[in-house]
Amino acid sequence: MKKTLFLLMAMATGLKAWAQTEYKGTFYNKELNIHAKLHLEAKDIPVPGLELDSCYGYLQGNLNGSWIIMRVKSLDKEKAVVRAVSERGADAQDLEVRMSEEGVSLKQVGGTYIKGVEGRKYVKLPKPLFLPR
């Protein structure tokens, strides 16, 4: 009986750890009006409004265009590094992605910066940008 209970507890702990490292979900920051859809383990997300077969995810909302995650550079339990490209294809940006039960944190790494839009002006986005579930 003790072995069975121990085995069940170990399996539950393992499943919880696995669920926390799954890079998948839909996220929305109401305050900034920015939403994201991610699935970094599989390239199976269609981008609304664009004729693109599939990608690893996207960011849309009050941004300077949509940003599409085209490549996953690295992926481990703690973080992922992805390459996002603007819908126009003119800009590309590396993002460090960290998942939690509360949401996803996106930190811009070097290069071009993804900017937010308020009215007709560009504004700086917080670093890291947090999008709750």
Buried (B, 14 or more C-beta within 10 A) or exposed (E): EEEEEEEEEEEEEEEEEEEEBEBBBBBBBEEBBBBBBBBBBEBEBEBEEEEBEEBBBBBBBBBBBBBBBBBBEEBEEEBBBBBBBBBEEEBBBBBBBBBEEEBBBBBBEEEEEBBBBEEEEEEEBEEBBBBEE
